[in-house]
Amino acid sequence: MEAMFAIITILCCFTSPAIACPFPERNLLLDFKAAVVDEYNTLTSWHGFNCCTWRGVSCNLRTGHVSRLDLSGFNLEGNISSSLFQLARLEHLDLSDNLFKGKFSPPHNRKLESLTFLDLSFAGYVNESFLGDVSEFYVSLESLSNLVSLEYLSLAEVNISVNKEWGEVVGSLSNLQQLSMSDCGLGGQIPNSLLNLTSLLHLDLSENYLSAHIPAWFDNVTGRLVSLDLSENYDLGRDLSFIGQRKSSLSLTSIDLSGTAIKGRIPSAIWNISCLEHLRLSDTRIEGEIPASIAKSLSLRSLDLSDTRIEDTRIEGQIPSAIGNALSLESLYLSYTGIEGEIPSAIGNVSSLKSVYLSDNRSEGEIPLSIVNLSKLVSLELSYNKLTGAIPPSLDSLSSLVSLHLNANELNGTIPSTISDLVNLRSLLLQSNSLSGLISLSVFDNLTSLDSLYLSYNQLTVNIDSTWIPQFNLSALALGSCNLDRIPSFLVTQYDLEYLDLSANSIQTNIPSWIWNLPSLYSLNLSCNQLTGSLPSRLTLPMYFDYLYLHNNSLEGSLPLPPAGAYLLDLSMNQFNGSIPSHIGAYLENARFLSLSRNNLSGAIPDSICTPYLQVLDLSKNTLSSVIHPHLTRNCSSLSVLDLAENHLEGKLPAEWGNITNMHTLKLNGNHLRGVIPSSISEARSLQVLDLGNNDLEGTLPHWIGKLSQLHVLVLRSNHFHGSIPRQVIGLPNLQILDLSGNHLSGAIPSNLTNLLAMVNASQNNSNHLEEYSSSGATYTNQIKISWKGWDVEFVKVLFILKCIDLSNNSLSGSIPFKMGSLQGFIALNLSRNHLSGRIPKTLGHMEQLESLDLSLNRLNGNIPLELEFLSYLEFLNLSYNMLDGKVPHGGQFLTFGESSYLGNLKLSGIPFTNISVCNNSSGYGNCTSIERIGEAKNSDGEMIGWAVGLGLSYGLGFSVVIGVLTLNKRVRKRAFDFYDVVILAIDGCIRG
């Protein structure tokens, strides 16, 4: 009984202070209150005589002095009154998460020498501006050196003012046990003075600018540390082997070196740290396999090696089966590492797992059935791998699952019905697999917490009853390519819907008016359907609406005014007509991407259309006319792509092109432009693609083109240029496509061909292509039309392996330069229809990558060099209508060429006979007329050739447009170029990416 009475007495002491706080300390607190702005009334209890009862204030139970002040998260504003520094008995001060301004600088009178705890993290007001976030609160670090009793110091995201090395000040606080100086703008090396902190247990120097190597003496510090956080110091490095090699690091329970320059293999000794619970090495340059000795890590709760696939370093091999012995593991983060092989079934032994992130790797095989043993699992993220087989059927055992992401794999079969038993599920991502079958959305009715549902781009047929109203309220729904024939009516009830993707279905109706009134919508994708009708004259979507994809439909009528503030607008490939509204720029203030291509728009291009943030403007393939306004690009300081190709634009190119220094692509081909190329285009030093072909431009080729050193593609075909080819053009080091065909150029081919470094090099990675310009979720892909193997082909992507020169149909004379053979990266060479003479250089046999060679309709003589037999990739050869003699070679690819390759060379012998004729008469090449190849035809091997028709731009779905040939070769070759030569297939104009 007496013991119970004693307990009650103690409890009463804690709830009802026996001694009121001293009157002077009460006044000091009131002075502090008077100096701040308390917008949220968190200090309303600060009145009356006893300050010990005030919110956030604690007093010593024996003396009544204020000992603790905890104002964290009070959202107080203004300056911190110096009265706080007079609270001589204060032991604990927490001012974190407020909005203070000014300077925090305790005086040098040692008034706060009893203070053991000081937390100023996130205590300052941050002024957000276009220059970055700037805190208006800072701490005088020298003034803290008087706080001799300090054991805990947190200055996270605080500006510090210091007149000497910060480590010298901090190192003088010899009683410190926990130090956090995250995001304080610290630079240089980790100072030696930290060695003085002999009591330090927790050290956080993350998100700074620390550089150089982690010093060797740091090993001695780790001998006392319990937690170490040096993350987000991107220039701070050292080989990872310093962790775990010494007994000095065996006390660590938490190590975070993510976002640093740490490198090397994961040492097996790291698992000798028996107390280690958290290891985070994400976004570093670690490599090699995960050691099987991870089985020793009996205390490990969290392992993060994600985002370590950087340049040529990555984690290798499979997840070791020994992971099944890490029985305390709760979180496993291995996304974007390079992990490959099967996911070990032993992972099902780790029953403590709550989070598994293995996305963006090379994992293959089936999802292990043992995964269903992880009853505590909350998040399972396996997306962007090569997983096959069916989704495990017994998912109902994962009753705690909140997110299930299996998208972008090769999974097949049906969606298991047991998913409906995952009552806590909020996010279900199954898109971009090969799942099949008929599924009704009502199967998800039990998932009342469902927030995100992605089923797009499988082989599913989704059934939605017109009267069905779900129990959940979605924020994101993706049903692209799900065989829908109408826009689901239940969407009108989804007031929280932010993201809606119904692309690539068979929806043939008008867009219902209610869709424009969904209050939370910010992204709408209805592209690649068969939508009809017109749109409202102005699209009045929510204030924060950003992305509108309506391309590839049958929408018609006048072009609507876009929603104000939108980032991306794609209305291309429809039937909109009339003019572009002259004041459209007023609605494009935030626009980054605008595509109106492939419509029936006419009239002038309004100069207001180009706004400061716009990066991609594509108005190609309309019937726009008039001249290009001289101020069109004046306001486009961010413009990377300007595509006005294939319209009816006329007049001269503007003499001045403002704000084009950032431009990468300029395409004005297929218009009626005349005059000379203005020299102001030379200011576009970042230009990679310049296509002015098929116009009425004239004059000589400007020498200043040689200043465009980043140029990869130069197309000036089918104009009226005359004169010689400037040596500066042949000196562009990155040039890979040069098309000057169909002009009046004369003189010799320049001999400085070896300056074309990109064409000399045959070792480029075949899988790479010319940069695509991504902006706000959409991607503009350069499409280039060139003469290819006797056809005009529009390539959907410009692979780096696509290297060709077309100088055909000019008046060039002289011989083919001997150095032409040094261009070993060449794929295609067309010098036909000129006045070239002399012999075919033997050096052409060095062009090992050559697939297409057209030297027809010239005055070449002599033998066909036997060296050409070494061109093992050669598929198209035209030497017709020259003056060649001797015997036709019969080795290598020459076995595949027929008579049409040699017509009009009367002195050639050994010509293989075919029934193909391409000329009306053979008396001379001057009377030979070309045949326009359309529809279906046969090549020289008798193989069928047909047209492939695809889409224009490439988005998240991977749409692309090409009108070109689909060549089905008998020889299957493992070259990336063949993929684009052969496999550009169309599915109603929309192809899945």
Steps between C-alpha positions, in 0.01 A plus 500: 500500500782736591673417169184585303469831685861582412433433129191721501701776670769481230243512220338802653835671507530457125155630422474782753821693561538577867711806430410776254766632264695806614338828396810620301499183290129544431573850368784373283260257336242771447769713333567208265126472427473871425779478241349221291197472276270223622267462203366162614446604865729233639603727789150590621566319829788737575326717759455495873764487773624141480692455173562135589145426381549664164507287185853395408648612834633259764648587836729335751271330753721596791599860421231615257755640255418465129707199390342400171353695209353289219345715225557263208248535217324804650534688166624807681630786288719803560819545700616305804519736796831509689293451816519125441873514556440628856334176611806388693357166617374396155614146412292417191416742215313380190407768245492268197243520220412867530528807278746719686705773341814677604795378701529248781804600703518427877719757681843414636387533864463122541138549607396180319777283637240252634359437150549139394250484211467749211291430191479776239436274203265644239443796730535770234274668252595396146449752223416313180614675182616416149856519632428218743381465858674743736465478877465832682606345831860433591704393800824648623703184547769666714237601755415133555851427627387637839243223533754279675244249632339435161441130427249530213533752217286504185540777242344325199421737211624806687733764362805522717719804546859421597825693487721195542490135403165355599665181627712697747187645663310173505807311618513716813163361615667199657183365664310461175335162455282586199587748224283577199615761249307376198460747212701777663709585194815344645788455258852370481637200683365347820705692760749327733352685795209253509747263665448704816140379526588196707140449619339525155247225426296641210644705213298648213683717245271413208397725209805724504790564265766300679763374261822303466555164670355404833822532706669192645476637853123482460524127577576592861185710520288215369625293790267692730220580260163332504367677188683666210333707227720659233242469221450745214859628503557419136875566494579315820667170422703204612512129437221332693741254658564741791167387648512173689871432467583627849354415835454877537190490277325211672282730715317651202127432473431739211718596202381738228751579224242543222559768240877510552801403287552184704621222269623143494351164577286433803744344749392174659627639828218753505270224623732449797344808655266297715299802616444639150130569440497751215738511201436751224742519205261618228616730219868411545759328282505169679522194281537125500276239653310514827712280730336177609630580848193719537367193679706614802305827526253381759415856613464657155159663459551723195730456197504764224732453200265664248603734216854364478489430126714801412695513173721189497444392861215288632408224737550168326357153522191374676358570840677238713282226644666582831263797518255248643707489821476875563198433716476852648485671161199728457595714198692393190578767239682370193333702223715612206807304601561257214390193697422214261381142505213353696368635826598234754213308655685531832373856519174349623679397821547861609161528664585841647518667156270797455650666190660338195619727218669322208386713205707606196728199497558189291315256719345216305309181554177473691400682814581246773190348653665536841434872477151432636659398833589863570187575700638834626580628154375853438675589172606265219671681210625274217434723199725543195660156500467193279281293726288236329224260590182570690433721800502268805138404571509496882541873545225510761759400763666842453229666702716800595594587142451866413687525167551230237706611200567233237487724192735483200586131514406202283235354728218302342183323598203662669479739792432275801166557669674488841616858442150600606582372851785748549275740687783739594623538143537859386719473191477224235730535196479216246543690173733405214494123538332222299211437739189382323136418549178679574488691826229712653603801705238398754742227614686776682192619689626362832811716477340805654839666558611458137657821378698409186405235242714441189404220257613658170680324218430137567271272302207561729142574419363714780126488555330787681126494561342832410311511831791396724621746765815388685555505875841660455600850392798493267768762447655313204348265242678358193299277264696557179458229236233315701247463216264762635232626264384795710617734772387341829209692651602425862787747459258785559494388867879502541547846645860432608608372157826668399638272230290330231638294210254340257733507200519243218149365536211496253296784643296651217282748684521871566687606812231546770474854637529387863859387448608865481344560843682234704628726779838335574606392152851603394582242230265368231605254228234405245744459212490226237125444499235588247351797682284721286327832519631840595638639824377800696642828371696525823604207717423610856673236708605524867753769595783253543436301182832413333484228232256452211553221245235484228721405205403246235123527505241639259419820685399784274388856490688806615805470721396565862679739730707286737454490878695786654812387679535160330849359454434262213250511216491243223213533255692359204364249246141617502286692253496845657466771240502875473768726637693493825347765732713813486495543881583135580821610670303646790402144594847351456690687771609177670506274195809287439373281217251586223425276203232580245657300219307296242177698503339720237596832654543791265585866505795672666699387803427755775819644648345472850515119484863495613517564875800517739478147644408319178756231414331314212280657232381263228261637237617272220282340232217752486412753230630806682590777259631854491851596605681406822460797732840663561434509876372142530787381721567830675327393823604133485803502726458128584417366153680175410284379209329700226332280238302681231563239230261412219275802499442769238724763653646744254723801473853537627632362824513772766832684492517494881424200719490607863549270800610191312820431694336201674340360185583137414262442208389734223285342229349717228507244220219451252384862468535772234771701671737696276807714524825421677560334836537789748829517689312554830440122512872467575418619855329166567826338611311213670321404178503125431243478220460754221256401225418762237443251218232519232469877482601765243809623680789623290847640511819325602536278804615728785843438651369584848326161513842377612443685831211268588734243652219306674316435175411134441254542214521750214233470230490762224366273225278614211576873500685722252840531663795542268875523522738261669465310827689699768780314674353629829190283449718193461678598823206450738625238750158371614330494161344163420242588234583738217241539224572763235325315217286664234680835476734659245826445682813471294871447535681217671400314815720647778788272594507577876259214569699370797376803697159334510597323821155357572503330159857376535413328826331163456494411868196697617253318721235380257224531757542877542308753300502873463368672808126521543371821651288419802291767657225465759436134429506517121785425264574647161689256278686621194375339181721531196405424140792384288562292189565147623574201276318664212203616703398818677468392861405695810683356799320521830822530698848604400725224629864588544576212266302675223784676319453600142588756235270584209646736241291362214333697222750787488772595252801385699807408298843350544578167660366337813751593773737221600437591866132415467599148606612630840136556598473154649181580692310565178169323441392666175672699225312653208699692238268422208393744225816712494793535259752302699776331304799277555516164671303374797753521789611166637486658845121479493556138594610626846151632575410186690159621618375606157151378413407722206726628219361700206750633245262482202466754218855635509803457271699253705730263315729207559436176683272445796755457783513146638543661844127573497444127558607563861188711562312222677207720600438645153134453404446762231738572214438720197791556258278540194558746216871559534789392275622207705674207337646163593332217683242540774630352832318185606607473864336619821182704463543524122329161486176672606494786245314474170526662161344829615812581701713520182275626217652736244859383547542350156854373557426307818497122475368227728183697585237274663177497299164613640182618338505838678515814290499845645538725195293584196807458282860414556667730253642719776442599853380841394174349375444265793191583704461393858206295615308622803456193715167483674283233653656157488799401292770236488869558551777329306472189715132462430409591856182695566545860602211698644431829666509538878290777644535610860451797733679834533616580851631283778341528843483289814324243281781510245302625200695567183421578137675371198397471140766284344582152386468178691773279360488132592853373452583130484821560692429561867770731634560607855522872434297766671439674170307203365247552777407835356537376142266208557292513813330840496147365514180693541194421708237749388770762500574439870775264605580389848833604649 
